[in-house]
Amino acid sequence: MNKFFDYLMEDLPDCVIRELLHYIRRFASAVAGDVPVEGKMGNYRFCASRCGEEQVRVHWVQVGRQQICVDAVV
């Protein structure tokens, strides 16, 4: 999870990162399986897949036009 914050903290405030993280976890748990799916929360896009029962792998997050490769398990 620290890797997720480390990659995004220069572009987003902590409160937005936390909100995005919770949204990605819920989205990927409900929709994704082992296959990565793309989603959107407001102005932010992401790609994530479920990794086991309780973990989610975030592959990338797009902030504006910048796509940030995260590849973190949260």
PQR file with spaces between the fields and no chain letter, atoms N, CA, C, O and H, PARSE charges and radii, in Angstrom:
ATOM       1  N    MET     1       0.823   -1.187    0.000 -0.4000 1.5000
ATOM       2  CA   MET     1       0.000    0.000    0.000 -0.0000 2.0000
ATOM       3  C    MET     1       0.866    1.249    0.000  0.5500 1.7000
ATOM       4  O    MET     1       0.495    2.249   -0.614 -0.5500 1.4000
ATOM       5  N    ASN     2       2.011    1.217    0.673 -0.4000 1.5000
ATOM       6  CA   ASN     2       2.885    2.388    0.678 -0.0000 2.0000
ATOM       7  C    ASN     2       3.349    2.744   -0.724  0.5500 1.7000
ATOM       8  O    ASN     2       3.496    3.922   -1.050 -0.5500 1.4000
ATOM       9  H    ASN     2       2.313    0.404    1.171  0.4000 1.0000
ATOM      10  N    LYS     3       3.580    1.734   -1.557 -0.4000 1.5000
ATOM      11  CA   LYS     3       4.004    1.971   -2.938 -0.0000 2.0000
ATOM      12  C    LYS     3       2.929    2.765   -3.687  0.5500 1.7000
ATOM      13  O    LYS     3       3.251    3.653   -4.476 -0.5500 1.4000
ATOM      14  H    LYS     3       3.461    0.777   -1.292  0.4000 1.0000
ATOM      15  N    PHE     4       1.655    2.445   -3.442 -0.4000 1.5000
ATOM      16  CA   PHE     4       0.545    3.146   -4.068 -0.0000 2.0000
ATOM      17  C    PHE     4       0.587    4.625   -3.715  0.5500 1.7000
ATOM      18  O    PHE     4       0.469    5.475   -4.598 -0.5500 1.4000
ATOM      19  H    PHE     4       1.394    1.724   -2.801  0.4000 1.0000
ATOM      20  N    PHE     5       0.753    4.943   -2.433 -0.4000 1.5000
ATOM      21  CA   PHE     5       0.825    6.336   -1.984 -0.0000 2.0000
ATOM      22  C    PHE     5       2.074    7.019   -2.525  0.5500 1.7000
ATOM      23  O    PHE     5       2.015    8.171   -2.955 -0.5500 1.4000
ATOM      24  H    PHE     5       0.849    4.252   -1.716  0.4000 1.0000
ATOM      25  N    ASP     6       3.206    6.315   -2.506 -0.4000 1.5000
ATOM      26  CA   ASP     6       4.471    6.898   -2.977 -0.0000 2.0000
ATOM      27  C    ASP     6       4.373    7.367   -4.422  0.5500 1.7000
ATOM      28  O    ASP     6       4.857    8.445   -4.764 -0.5500 1.4000
ATOM      29  H    ASP     6       3.254    5.379   -2.156  0.4000 1.0000
ATOM      30  N    TYR     7       3.747    6.558   -5.267 -0.4000 1.5000
ATOM      31  CA   TYR     7       3.653    6.918   -6.681 -0.0000 2.0000
ATOM      32  C    TYR     7       2.705    8.081   -6.937  0.5500 1.7000
ATOM      33  O    TYR     7       2.911    8.848   -7.877 -0.5500 1.4000
ATOM      34  H    TYR     7       3.353    5.682   -4.989  0.4000 1.0000
ATOM      35  N    LEU     8       1.675    8.222   -6.119 -0.4000 1.5000
ATOM      36  CA   LEU     8       0.651    9.226   -6.392 -0.0000 2.0000
ATOM      37  C    LEU     8       0.762   10.498   -5.566  0.5500 1.7000
ATOM      38  O    LEU     8       0.103   11.487   -5.887 -0.5500 1.4000
ATOM      39  H    LEU     8       1.508    7.598   -5.355  0.4000 1.0000
ATOM      40  N    MET     9       1.573   10.507   -4.512 -0.4000 1.5000
ATOM      41  CA   MET     9       1.578   11.637   -3.579 -0.0000 2.0000
ATOM      42  C    MET     9       2.068   12.945   -4.200  0.5500 1.7000
ATOM      43  O    MET     9       1.752   14.014   -3.678 -0.5500 1.4000
ATOM      44  H    MET     9       2.108    9.704   -4.251  0.4000 1.0000
ATOM      45  N    GLU    10       2.817   12.895   -5.281 -0.4000 1.5000
ATOM      46  CA   GLU    10       3.259   14.136   -5.931 -0.0000 2.0000
ATOM      47  C    GLU    10       2.146   14.772   -6.754  0.5500 1.7000
ATOM      48  O    GLU    10       2.162   15.978   -6.997 -0.5500 1.4000
ATOM      49  H    GLU    10       3.074   12.027   -5.704  0.4000 1.0000
ATOM      50  N    ASP    11       1.175   13.958   -7.184 -0.4000 1.5000
ATOM      51  CA   ASP    11       0.112   14.443   -8.060 -0.0000 2.0000
ATOM      52  C    ASP    11      -1.224   14.662   -7.351  0.5500 1.7000
ATOM      53  O    ASP    11      -2.061   15.422   -7.837 -0.5500 1.4000
ATOM      54  H    ASP    11       1.162   12.978   -6.986  0.4000 1.0000
ATOM      55  N    LEU    12      -1.432   14.010   -6.219 -0.4000 1.5000
ATOM      56  CA   LEU    12      -2.725   14.077   -5.531 -0.0000 2.0000
ATOM      57  C    LEU    12      -2.546   14.262   -4.030  0.5500 1.7000
ATOM      58  O    LEU    12      -1.566   13.777   -3.465 -0.5500 1.4000
ATOM      59  H    LEU    12      -0.751   13.392   -5.824  0.4000 1.0000
ATOM      60  N    PRO    13      -3.481   14.961   -3.369 -0.5600 1.5000
ATOM      61  CA   PRO    13      -3.432   15.057   -1.912  0.2800 2.0000
ATOM      62  C    PRO    13      -3.808   13.717   -1.267  0.5500 1.7000
ATOM      63  O    PRO    13      -4.491   12.900   -1.884 -0.5500 1.4000
ATOM      64  N    ASP    14      -3.366   13.498   -0.038 -0.4000 1.5000
ATOM      65  CA   ASP    14      -3.605   12.243    0.675 -0.0000 2.0000
ATOM      66  C    ASP    14      -5.077   11.856    0.730  0.5500 1.7000
ATOM      67  O    ASP    14      -5.416   10.687    0.541 -0.5500 1.4000
ATOM      68  H    ASP    14      -2.811   14.161    0.463  0.4000 1.0000
ATOM      69  N    CYS    15      -5.959   12.825    0.987 -0.4000 1.5000
ATOM      70  CA   CYS    15      -7.380   12.506    1.110 -0.0000 2.0000
ATOM      71  C    CYS    15      -7.943   11.964   -0.204  0.5500 1.7000
ATOM      72  O    CYS    15      -8.795   11.076   -0.182 -0.5500 1.4000
ATOM      73  H    CYS    15      -5.684   13.774    1.140  0.4000 1.0000
ATOM      74  N    VAL    16      -7.492   12.470   -1.324 -0.4000 1.5000
ATOM      75  CA   VAL    16      -7.949   11.977   -2.632 -0.0000 2.0000
ATOM      76  C    VAL    16      -7.371   10.591   -2.904  0.5500 1.7000
ATOM      77  O    VAL    16      -8.063    9.730   -3.448 -0.5500 1.4000
ATOM      78  H    VAL    16      -6.800   13.191   -1.342  0.4000 1.0000
ATOM      79  N    ILE    17      -6.118   10.368   -2.535 -0.4000 1.5000
ATOM      80  CA   ILE    17      -5.501    9.049   -2.718 -0.0000 2.0000
ATOM      81  C    ILE    17      -6.258    8.007   -1.909  0.5500 1.7000
ATOM      82  O    ILE    17      -6.531    6.918   -2.414 -0.5500 1.4000
ATOM      83  H    ILE    17      -5.556   11.068   -2.093  0.4000 1.0000
ATOM      84  N    ARG    18      -6.601    8.319   -0.665 -0.4000 1.5000
ATOM      85  CA   ARG    18      -7.352    7.376    0.177 -0.0000 2.0000
ATOM      86  C    ARG    18      -8.725    7.066   -0.419  0.5500 1.7000
ATOM      87  O    ARG    18      -9.140    5.908   -0.462 -0.5500 1.4000
ATOM      88  H    ARG    18      -6.379    9.204   -0.255  0.4000 1.0000
ATOM      89  N    GLU    19      -9.425    8.103   -0.879 -0.4000 1.5000
ATOM      90  CA   GLU    19     -10.744    7.918   -1.480 -0.0000 2.0000
ATOM      91  C    GLU    19     -10.638    7.052   -2.739  0.5500 1.7000
ATOM      92  O    GLU    19     -11.454    6.155   -2.952 -0.5500 1.4000
ATOM      93  H    GLU    19      -9.088    9.044   -0.845  0.4000 1.0000
ATOM      94  N    LEU    20      -9.635    7.323   -3.565 -0.4000 1.5000
ATOM      95  CA   LEU    20      -9.416    6.550   -4.776 -0.0000 2.0000
ATOM      96  C    LEU    20      -9.072    5.100   -4.441  0.5500 1.7000
ATOM      97  O    LEU    20      -9.566    4.181   -5.094 -0.5500 1.4000
ATOM      98  H    LEU    20      -8.972    8.051   -3.392  0.4000 1.0000
ATOM      99  N    LEU    21      -8.244    4.893   -3.446 -0.4000 1.5000
ATOM     100  CA   LEU    21      -7.859    3.548   -3.027 -0.0000 2.0000
ATOM     101  C    LEU    21      -9.079    2.744   -2.584  0.5500 1.7000
ATOM     102  O    LEU    21      -9.240    1.593   -2.991 -0.5500 1.4000
ATOM     103  H    LEU    21      -7.843    5.639   -2.916  0.4000 1.0000
ATOM     104  N    HIS    22      -9.932    3.331   -1.764 -0.4000 1.5000
ATOM     105  CA   HIS    22     -11.135    2.629   -1.300 -0.0000 2.0000
ATOM     106  C    HIS    22     -12.061    2.308   -2.467  0.5500 1.7000
ATOM     107  O    HIS    22     -12.641    1.223   -2.524 -0.5500 1.4000
ATOM     108  H    HIS    22      -9.802    4.266   -1.434  0.4000 1.0000
ATOM     109  N    TYR    23     -12.198    3.244   -3.392 -0.4000 1.5000
ATOM     110  CA   TYR    23     -13.043    3.028   -4.562 -0.0000 2.0000
ATOM     111  C    TYR    23     -12.488    1.886   -5.427  0.5500 1.7000
ATOM     112  O    TYR    23     -13.238    1.016   -5.867 -0.5500 1.4000
ATOM     113  H    TYR    23     -11.727    4.125   -3.346  0.4000 1.0000
ATOM     114  N    ILE    24     -11.177    1.896   -5.664 -0.4000 1.5000
ATOM     115  CA   ILE    24     -10.551    0.844   -6.477 -0.0000 2.0000
ATOM     116  C    ILE    24     -10.739   -0.515   -5.818  0.5500 1.7000
ATOM     117  O    ILE    24     -11.046   -1.491   -6.503 -0.5500 1.4000
ATOM     118  H    ILE    24     -10.567    2.603   -5.305  0.4000 1.0000
ATOM     119  N    ARG    25     -10.563   -0.599   -4.525 -0.4000 1.5000
ATOM     120  CA   ARG    25     -10.748   -1.876   -3.812 -0.0000 2.0000
ATOM     121  C    ARG    25     -12.168   -2.399   -3.991  0.5500 1.7000
ATOM     122  O    ARG    25     -12.366   -3.571   -4.308 -0.5500 1.4000
ATOM     123  H    ARG    25     -10.313    0.193   -3.968  0.4000 1.0000
ATOM     124  N    ARG    26     -13.160   -1.526   -3.788 -0.4000 1.5000
ATOM     125  CA   ARG    26     -14.558   -1.950   -3.934 -0.0000 2.0000
ATOM     126  C    ARG    26     -14.859   -2.346   -5.374  0.5500 1.7000
ATOM     127  O    ARG    26     -15.494   -3.371   -5.621 -0.5500 1.4000
ATOM     128  H    ARG    26     -12.999   -0.573   -3.530  0.4000 1.0000
ATOM     129  N    PHE    27     -14.405   -1.535   -6.317 -0.4000 1.5000
ATOM     130  CA   PHE    27     -14.656   -1.784   -7.731 -0.0000 2.0000
ATOM     131  C    PHE    27     -14.049   -3.108   -8.170  0.5500 1.7000
ATOM     132  O    PHE    27     -14.734   -3.940   -8.765 -0.5500 1.4000
ATOM     133  H    PHE    27     -13.889   -0.702   -6.116  0.4000 1.0000
ATOM     134  N    ALA    28     -12.778   -3.308   -7.883 -0.4000 1.5000
ATOM     135  CA   ALA    28     -12.083   -4.517   -8.321 -0.0000 2.0000
ATOM     136  C    ALA    28     -12.638   -5.759   -7.631  0.5500 1.7000
ATOM     137  O    ALA    28     -12.711   -6.819   -8.252 -0.5500 1.4000
ATOM     138  H    ALA    28     -12.221   -2.633   -7.399  0.4000 1.0000
ATOM     139  N    SER    29     -13.027   -5.655   -6.379 -0.4000 1.5000
ATOM     140  CA   SER    29     -13.592   -6.798   -5.673 -0.0000 2.0000
ATOM     141  C    SER    29     -14.938   -7.206   -6.262  0.5500 1.7000
ATOM     142  O    SER    29     -15.270   -8.391   -6.306 -0.5500 1.4000
ATOM     143  H    SER    29     -12.968   -4.793   -5.875  0.4000 1.0000
ATOM     144  N    ALA    30     -15.709   -6.224   -6.714 -0.4000 1.5000
ATOM     145  CA   ALA    30     -17.032   -6.502   -7.264 -0.0000 2.0000
ATOM     146  C    ALA    30     -16.984   -6.927   -8.730  0.5500 1.7000
ATOM     147  O    ALA    30     -17.767   -7.779   -9.150 -0.5500 1.4000
ATOM     148  H    ALA    30     -15.439   -5.261   -6.678  0.4000 1.0000
ATOM     149  N    VAL    31     -16.078   -6.349   -9.510 -0.4000 1.5000
ATOM     150  CA   VAL    31     -16.103   -6.530  -10.961 -0.0000 2.0000
ATOM     151  C    VAL    31     -14.979   -7.429  -11.462  0.5500 1.7000
ATOM     152  O    VAL    31     -15.205   -8.300  -12.302 -0.5500 1.4000
ATOM     153  H    VAL    31     -15.441   -5.657   -9.169  0.4000 1.0000
ATOM     154  N    ALA    32     -13.795   -7.226  -10.961 -0.4000 1.5000
ATOM     155  CA   ALA    32     -12.608   -7.872  -11.543 -0.0000 2.0000
ATOM     156  C    ALA    32     -12.402   -9.274  -10.992  0.5500 1.7000
ATOM     157  O    ALA    32     -12.777   -9.590   -9.863 -0.5500 1.4000
ATOM     158  H    ALA    32     -13.611   -6.518  -10.279  0.4000 1.0000
ATOM     159  N    GLY    33     -11.813  -10.073  -11.805 -0.4000 1.5000
ATOM     160  CA   GLY    33     -11.304  -11.364  -11.380 -0.0000 2.0000
ATOM     161  C    GLY    33      -9.802  -11.292  -11.527  0.5500 1.7000
ATOM     162  O    GLY    33      -9.167  -10.326  -11.104 -0.5500 1.4000
ATOM     163  H    GLY    33     -11.508   -9.816  -12.722  0.4000 1.0000
ATOM     164  N    ASP    34      -9.239  -12.322  -12.130 -0.4000 1.5000
ATOM     165  CA   ASP    34      -7.801  -12.307  -12.403 -0.0000 2.0000
ATOM     166  C    ASP    34      -7.461  -11.403  -13.586  0.5500 1.7000
ATOM     167  O    ASP    34      -6.306  -11.017  -13.768 -0.5500 1.4000
ATOM     168  H    ASP    34      -9.755  -13.107  -12.474  0.4000 1.0000
ATOM     169  N    VAL    35      -8.465  -11.070  -14.382 -0.4000 1.5000
ATOM     170  CA   VAL    35      -8.266  -10.241  -15.564 -0.0000 2.0000
ATOM     171  C    VAL    35      -8.369   -8.765  -15.174  0.5500 1.7000
ATOM     172  O    VAL    35      -9.349   -8.375  -14.540 -0.5500 1.4000
ATOM     173  H    VAL    35      -9.403  -11.383  -14.234  0.4000 1.0000
ATOM     174  N    PRO    36      -7.394   -7.943  -15.530 -0.5600 1.5000
ATOM     175  CA   PRO    36      -7.445   -6.515  -15.196  0.2800 2.0000
ATOM     176  C    PRO    36      -8.643   -5.823  -15.862  0.5500 1.7000
ATOM     177  O    PRO    36      -8.971   -6.096  -17.017 -0.5500 1.4000
ATOM     178  N    VAL    37      -9.279   -4.935  -15.121 -0.4000 1.5000
ATOM     179  CA   VAL    37     -10.379   -4.139  -15.652 -0.0000 2.0000
ATOM     180  C    VAL    37     -10.060   -2.662  -15.446  0.5500 1.7000
ATOM     181  O    VAL    37      -9.362   -2.292  -14.502 -0.5500 1.4000
ATOM     182  H    VAL    37      -9.013   -4.713  -14.183  0.4000 1.0000
ATOM     183  N    GLU    38     -10.575   -1.832  -16.335 -0.4000 1.5000
ATOM     184  CA   GLU    38     -10.392   -0.391  -16.214 -0.0000 2.0000
ATOM     185  C    GLU    38     -11.632    0.215  -15.592  0.5500 1.7000
ATOM     186  O    GLU    38     -12.754   -0.209  -15.867 -0.5500 1.4000
ATOM     187  H    GLU    38     -11.142   -2.133  -17.102  0.4000 1.0000
ATOM     188  N    GLY    39     -11.415    1.218  -14.746 -0.4000 1.5000
ATOM     189  CA   GLY    39     -12.513    1.911  -14.105 -0.0000 2.0000
ATOM     190  C    GLY    39     -12.230    3.394  -14.029  0.5500 1.7000
ATOM     191  O    GLY    39     -11.161    3.867  -14.415 -0.5500 1.4000
ATOM     192  H    GLY    39     -10.503    1.562  -14.523  0.4000 1.0000
ATOM     193  N    LYS    40     -13.217    4.120  -13.521 -0.4000 1.5000
ATOM     194  CA   LYS    40     -13.091    5.576  -13.445 -0.0000 2.0000
ATOM     195  C    LYS    40     -13.785    6.076  -12.188  0.5500 1.7000
ATOM     196  O    LYS    40     -14.881    5.637  -11.842 -0.5500 1.4000
ATOM     197  H    LYS    40     -14.085    3.736  -13.208  0.4000 1.0000
ATOM     198  N    MET    41     -13.118    7.005  -11.515 -0.4000 1.5000
ATOM     199  CA   MET    41     -13.709    7.704  -10.380 -0.0000 2.0000
ATOM     200  C    MET    41     -13.488    9.188  -10.634  0.5500 1.7000
ATOM     201  O    MET    41     -12.369    9.682  -10.499 -0.5500 1.4000
ATOM     202  H    MET    41     -12.227    7.362  -11.796  0.4000 1.0000
ATOM     203  N    GLY    42     -14.537    9.891  -10.995 -0.4000 1.5000
ATOM     204  CA   GLY    42     -14.407   11.313  -11.298 -0.0000 2.0000
ATOM     205  C    GLY    42     -13.460   11.533  -12.454  0.5500 1.7000
ATOM     206  O    GLY    42     -13.671   10.999  -13.543 -0.5500 1.4000
ATOM     207  H    GLY    42     -15.446    9.489  -11.104  0.4000 1.0000
ATOM     208  N    ASN    43     -12.419   12.314  -12.228 -0.4000 1.5000
ATOM     209  CA   ASN    43     -11.423   12.616  -13.265 -0.0000 2.0000
ATOM     210  C    ASN    43     -10.281   11.605  -13.314  0.5500 1.7000
ATOM     211  O    ASN    43      -9.351   11.762  -14.105 -0.5500 1.4000
ATOM     212  H    ASN    43     -12.248   12.747  -11.343  0.4000 1.0000
ATOM     213  N    TYR    44     -10.343   10.577  -12.482 -0.4000 1.5000
ATOM     214  CA   TYR    44      -9.243    9.622  -12.376 -0.0000 2.0000
ATOM     215  C    TYR    44      -9.657    8.288  -12.981  0.5500 1.7000
ATOM     216  O    TYR    44     -10.751    7.787  -12.724 -0.5500 1.4000
ATOM     217  H    TYR    44     -11.099   10.450  -11.839  0.4000 1.0000
ATOM     218  N    ARG    45      -8.766    7.721  -13.788 -0.4000 1.5000
ATOM     219  CA   ARG    45      -8.986    6.402  -14.372 -0.0000 2.0000
ATOM     220  C    ARG    45      -7.950    5.454  -13.788  0.5500 1.7000
ATOM     221  O    ARG    45      -6.893    5.883  -13.326 -0.5500 1.4000
ATOM     222  H    ARG    45      -7.877    8.128  -13.997  0.4000 1.0000
ATOM     223  N    PHE    46      -8.259    4.164  -13.812 -0.4000 1.5000
ATOM     224  CA   PHE    46      -7.340    3.181  -13.250 -0.0000 2.0000
ATOM     225  C    PHE    46      -7.557    1.832  -13.895  0.5500 1.7000
ATOM     226  O    PHE    46      -8.572    1.592  -14.548 -0.5500 1.4000
ATOM     227  H    PHE    46      -9.118    3.815  -14.188  0.4000 1.0000
ATOM     228  N    CYS    47      -6.598    0.961  -13.704 -0.4000 1.5000
ATOM     229  CA   CYS    47      -6.692   -0.427  -14.130 -0.0000 2.0000
ATOM     230  C    CYS    47      -6.296   -1.273  -12.926  0.5500 1.7000
ATOM     231  O    CYS    47      -5.247   -1.055  -12.322 -0.5500 1.4000
ATOM     232  H    CYS    47      -5.773    1.155  -13.173  0.4000 1.0000
ATOM     233  N    ALA    48      -7.148   -2.245  -12.581 -0.4000 1.5000
ATOM     234  CA   ALA    48      -6.894   -3.069  -11.401 -0.0000 2.0000
ATOM     235  C    ALA    48      -7.435   -4.474  -11.623  0.5500 1.7000
ATOM     236  O    ALA    48      -8.299   -4.691  -12.473 -0.5500 1.4000
ATOM     237  H    ALA    48      -8.001   -2.422  -13.072  0.4000 1.0000
ATOM     238  N    SER    49      -6.922   -5.418  -10.856 -0.4000 1.5000
ATOM     239  CA   SER    49      -7.418   -6.790  -10.879 -0.0000 2.0000
ATOM     240  C    SER    49      -7.397   -7.333   -9.452  0.5500 1.7000
ATOM     241  O    SER    49      -6.620   -6.886   -8.609 -0.5500 1.4000
ATOM     242  H    SER    49      -6.221   -5.241  -10.165  0.4000 1.0000
ATOM     243  N    ARG    50      -8.258   -8.294   -9.210 -0.4000 1.5000
ATOM     244  CA   ARG    50      -8.290   -8.911   -7.888 -0.0000 2.0000
ATOM     245  C    ARG    50      -7.121   -9.877   -7.791  0.5500 1.7000
ATOM     246  O    ARG    50      -6.810  -10.596   -8.741 -0.5500 1.4000
ATOM     247  H    ARG    50      -8.889   -8.657   -9.895  0.4000 1.0000
ATOM     248  N    CYS    51      -6.490   -9.884   -6.650 -0.4000 1.5000
ATOM     249  CA   CYS    51      -5.299  -10.708   -6.423 -0.0000 2.0000
ATOM     250  C    CYS    51      -5.548  -11.495   -5.140  0.5500 1.7000
ATOM     251  O    CYS    51      -5.125  -11.069   -4.066 -0.5500 1.4000
ATOM     252  H    CYS    51      -6.742   -9.301   -5.878  0.4000 1.0000
ATOM     253  N    GLY    52      -6.213  -12.615   -5.234 -0.4000 1.5000
ATOM     254  CA   GLY    52      -6.601  -13.358   -4.042 -0.0000 2.0000
ATOM     255  C    GLY    52      -7.950  -12.869   -3.540  0.5500 1.7000
ATOM     256  O    GLY    52      -8.647  -12.129   -4.234 -0.5500 1.4000
ATOM     257  H    GLY    52      -6.557  -12.962   -6.107  0.4000 1.0000
ATOM     258  N    GLU    53      -8.310  -13.278   -2.351 -0.4000 1.5000
ATOM     259  CA   GLU    53      -9.618  -12.922   -1.788 -0.0000 2.0000
ATOM     260  C    GLU    53      -9.712  -11.474   -1.306  0.5500 1.7000
ATOM     261  O    GLU    53     -10.740  -10.824   -1.495 -0.5500 1.4000
ATOM     262  H    GLU    53      -7.743  -13.879   -1.787  0.4000 1.0000
ATOM     263  N    GLU    54      -8.654  -10.970   -0.691 -0.4000 1.5000
ATOM     264  CA   GLU    54      -8.739   -9.657   -0.059 -0.0000 2.0000
ATOM     265  C    GLU    54      -7.808   -8.606   -0.654  0.5500 1.7000
ATOM     266  O    GLU    54      -7.839   -7.451   -0.230 -0.5500 1.4000
ATOM     267  H    GLU    54      -7.818  -11.498   -0.538  0.4000 1.0000
ATOM     268  N    GLN    55      -6.993   -8.976   -1.612 -0.4000 1.5000
ATOM     269  CA   GLN    55      -6.036   -8.016   -2.154 -0.0000 2.0000
ATOM     270  C    GLN    55      -6.387   -7.644   -3.587  0.5500 1.7000
ATOM     271  O    GLN    55      -6.983   -8.426   -4.328 -0.5500 1.4000
ATOM     272  H    GLN    55      -6.968   -9.914   -1.957  0.4000 1.0000
ATOM     273  N    VAL    56      -6.001   -6.432   -3.954 -0.4000 1.5000
ATOM     274  CA   VAL    56      -6.220   -5.905   -5.286 -0.0000 2.0000
ATOM     275  C    VAL    56      -4.897   -5.400   -5.824  0.5500 1.7000
ATOM     276  O    VAL    56      -4.155   -4.722   -5.112 -0.5500 1.4000
ATOM     277  H    VAL    56      -5.517   -5.796   -3.352  0.4000 1.0000
ATOM     278  N    ARG    57      -4.592   -5.722   -7.070 -0.4000 1.5000
ATOM     279  CA   ARG    57      -3.385   -5.203   -7.715 -0.0000 2.0000
ATOM     280  C    ARG    57      -3.793   -4.027   -8.591  0.5500 1.7000
ATOM     281  O    ARG    57      -4.612   -4.173   -9.498 -0.5500 1.4000
ATOM     282  H    ARG    57      -5.194   -6.273   -7.648  0.4000 1.0000
ATOM     283  N    VAL    58      -3.220   -2.865   -8.315 -0.4000 1.5000
ATOM     284  CA   VAL    58      -3.467   -1.671   -9.122 -0.0000 2.0000
ATOM     285  C    VAL    58      -2.334   -1.584  -10.128  0.5500 1.7000
ATOM     286  O    VAL    58      -1.166   -1.495   -9.750 -0.5500 1.4000
ATOM     287  H    VAL    58      -2.555   -2.747   -7.578  0.4000 1.0000
ATOM     288  N    HIS    59      -2.677   -1.611  -11.406 -0.4000 1.5000
ATOM     289  CA   HIS    59      -1.665   -1.624  -12.462 -0.0000 2.0000
ATOM     290  C    HIS    59      -1.236   -0.208  -12.841  0.5500 1.7000
ATOM     291  O    HIS    59      -0.043    0.062  -12.983 -0.5500 1.4000
ATOM     292  H    HIS    59      -3.626   -1.683  -11.713  0.4000 1.0000
ATOM     293  N    TRP    60      -2.202    0.693  -13.005 -0.4000 1.5000
ATOM     294  CA   TRP    60      -1.890    2.090  -13.311 -0.0000 2.0000
ATOM     295  C    TRP    60      -3.044    2.982  -12.897  0.5500 1.7000
ATOM     296  O    TRP    60      -4.182    2.536  -12.753 -0.5500 1.4000
ATOM     297  H    TRP    60      -3.170    0.474  -12.889  0.4000 1.0000
ATOM     298  N    VAL    61      -2.718    4.262  -12.707 -0.4000 1.5000
ATOM     299  CA   VAL    61      -3.710    5.291  -12.396 -0.0000 2.0000
ATOM     300  C    VAL    61      -3.441    6.453  -13.346  0.5500 1.7000
ATOM     301  O    VAL    61      -2.293    6.845  -13.553 -0.5500 1.4000
ATOM     302  H    VAL    61      -1.793    4.624  -12.824  0.4000 1.0000
ATOM     303  N    GLN    62      -4.499    6.992  -13.916 -0.4000 1.5000
ATOM     304  CA   GLN    62      -4.357    8.139  -14.813 -0.0000 2.0000
ATOM     305  C    GLN    62      -4.909    9.374  -14.128  0.5500 1.7000
ATOM     306  O    GLN    62      -6.074    9.413  -13.731 -0.5500 1.4000
ATOM     307  H    GLN    62      -5.432    6.673  -13.748  0.4000 1.0000
ATOM     308  N    VAL    63      -4.051   10.391  -13.993 -0.4000 1.5000
ATOM     309  CA   VAL    63      -4.412   11.679  -13.411 -0.0000 2.0000
ATOM     310  C    VAL    63      -4.307   12.703  -14.532  0.5500 1.7000
ATOM     311  O    VAL    63      -3.211   13.012  -14.997 -0.5500 1.4000
ATOM     312  H    VAL    63      -3.104   10.359  -14.315  0.4000 1.0000
ATOM     313  N    GLY    64      -5.446   13.226  -14.962 -0.4000 1.5000
ATOM     314  CA   GLY    64      -5.442   14.117  -16.120 -0.0000 2.0000
ATOM     315  C    GLY    64      -5.004   13.325  -17.331  0.5500 1.7000
ATOM     316  O    GLY    64      -5.601   12.296  -17.649 -0.5500 1.4000
ATOM     317  H    GLY    64      -6.337   12.976  -14.583  0.4000 1.0000
ATOM     318  N    ARG    65      -3.976   13.786  -18.009 -0.4000 1.5000
ATOM     319  CA   ARG    65      -3.439   13.058  -19.172 -0.0000 2.0000
ATOM     320  C    ARG    65      -2.250   12.188  -18.804  0.5500 1.7000
ATOM     321  O    ARG    65      -1.731   11.461  -19.652 -0.5500 1.4000
ATOM     322  H    ARG    65      -3.491   14.621  -17.751  0.4000 1.0000
ATOM     323  N    GLN    66      -1.815   12.251  -17.566 -0.4000 1.5000
ATOM     324  CA   GLN    66      -0.636   11.500  -17.138 -0.0000 2.0000
ATOM     325  C    GLN    66      -1.039   10.137  -16.592  0.5500 1.7000
ATOM     326  O    GLN    66      -1.808   10.047  -15.634 -0.5500 1.4000
ATOM     327  H    GLN    66      -2.236   12.841  -16.878  0.4000 1.0000
ATOM     328  N    GLN    67      -0.521    9.084  -17.201 -0.4000 1.5000
ATOM     329  CA   GLN    67      -0.769    7.731  -16.726 -0.0000 2.0000
ATOM     330  C    GLN    67       0.425    7.303  -15.880  0.5500 1.7000
ATOM     331  O    GLN    67       1.560    7.277  -16.356 -0.5500 1.4000
ATOM     332  H    GLN    67       0.103    9.158  -17.979  0.4000 1.0000
ATOM     333  N    ILE    68       0.154    6.970  -14.622 -0.4000 1.5000
ATOM     334  CA   ILE    68       1.217    6.619  -13.676 -0.0000 2.0000
ATOM     335  C    ILE    68       1.197    5.118  -13.470  0.5500 1.7000
ATOM     336  O    ILE    68       0.201    4.570  -12.998 -0.5500 1.4000
ATOM     337  H    ILE    68      -0.768    6.991  -14.236  0.4000 1.0000
ATOM     338  N    CYS    69       2.281    4.447  -13.816 -0.4000 1.5000
ATOM     339  CA   CYS    69       2.406    3.002  -13.607 -0.0000 2.0000
ATOM     340  C    CYS    69       2.636    2.758  -12.121  0.5500 1.7000
ATOM     341  O    CYS    69       3.649    3.180  -11.564 -0.5500 1.4000
ATOM     342  H    CYS    69       3.090    4.892  -14.199  0.4000 1.0000
ATOM     343  N    VAL    70       1.701    2.083  -11.492 -0.4000 1.5000
ATOM     344  CA   VAL    70       1.777    1.870  -10.043 -0.0000 2.0000
ATOM     345  C    VAL    70       2.209    0.450   -9.730  0.5500 1.7000
ATOM     346  O    VAL    70       3.149    0.251   -8.961 -0.5500 1.4000
ATOM     347  H    VAL    70       0.878    1.740  -11.944  0.4000 1.0000
ATOM     348  N    ASP    71       1.545   -0.542  -10.309 -0.4000 1.5000
ATOM     349  CA   ASP    71       1.801   -1.964  -10.073 -0.0000 2.0000
ATOM     350  C    ASP    71       2.010   -2.262   -8.591  0.5500 1.7000
ATOM     351  O    ASP    71       3.078   -2.719   -8.182 -0.5500 1.4000
ATOM     352  H    ASP    71       0.781   -0.380  -10.934  0.4000 1.0000
ATOM     353  N    ALA    72       0.980   -1.999   -7.796 -0.4000 1.5000
ATOM     354  CA   ALA    72       1.056   -2.208   -6.355 -0.0000 2.0000
ATOM     355  C    ALA    72      -0.111   -3.072   -5.883  0.5500 1.7000
ATOM     356  O    ALA    72      -1.230   -2.946   -6.382 -0.5500 1.4000
ATOM     357  H    ALA    72       0.113   -1.628   -8.127  0.4000 1.0000
ATOM     358  N    VAL    73       0.158   -3.942   -4.926 -0.4000 1.5000
ATOM     359  CA   VAL    73      -0.888   -4.745   -4.317 -0.0000 2.0000
ATOM     360  C    VAL    73      -1.353   -4.025   -3.055  0.5500 1.7000
ATOM     361  O    VAL    73      -0.562   -3.706   -2.168 -0.5500 1.4000
ATOM     362  H    VAL    73       1.066   -4.044   -4.521  0.4000 1.0000
ATOM     363  N    VAL    74      -2.667   -3.778   -3.004 -0.4000 1.5000
ATOM     364  CA   VAL    74      -3.245   -3.038   -1.865 -0.0000 2.0000
ATOM     365  C    VAL    74      -4.357   -3.832   -1.236  0.5500 1.7000
ATOM     366  O    VAL    74      -4.967   -3.380   -0.267 -0.5500 1.4000
ATOM     367  H    VAL    74      -3.310   -4.037   -3.725  0.4000 1.0000
